[in-house]
Amino acid sequence: LIVGFFVYRKLRLSDLPKIIMESANLTTSIMIIISTAMIFAWLLTYANVPRLLTSYLLSISSNKFLFLFFVNILFLFIGTWMDPTAAMIVFVPVLLPSANAFGIDPVHFGLVVAINLVVGLATPPIGYLLYTMVIISGVKVEKLSRALLPFLIIEVLVLFLVTYVPWFGLALPRYFGYVK
């Protein structure tokens, strides 16, 4: 408000009701998504899905890298279709017990999930950031997607480095004492 009123001098007092209503609508829709995701996550946990999934995954393989590959594919796909907050609320409580059973550090697992969802945000078909960039820049989706390709390749390389060489993701948290 201060910047809008005094620095840019674009806001007027008469604009405030419209801005407040737009903010309330956006906040309401986000809260509905989050609350629905939380209910769904609770139902999955109540139905004992995390334990069943852990048992199933351990019966397939005890290789933690195969599990992490599965997590990467799952969250890259989910990240292109779903809001990241809702995706974390629904899927992390289901997959974290499996990650613990495979001996994966929770901080490492959280980094893998977060990086996957960030990559998904800028990836078609529904990547929120992609369409935000289209609106801001006025460039067509196809052209912007081609321009983003080198950056997405680097993001995926970083993702695989952090996923399969945990030191890259855990060095700073260890340094600051967040991980043993």
Salt bridges, closest charged atoms under 4 A:
ASP15 OD1 - ARG12 NH2 3.55
GLU22 OE2 - LYS18 NZ 3.85
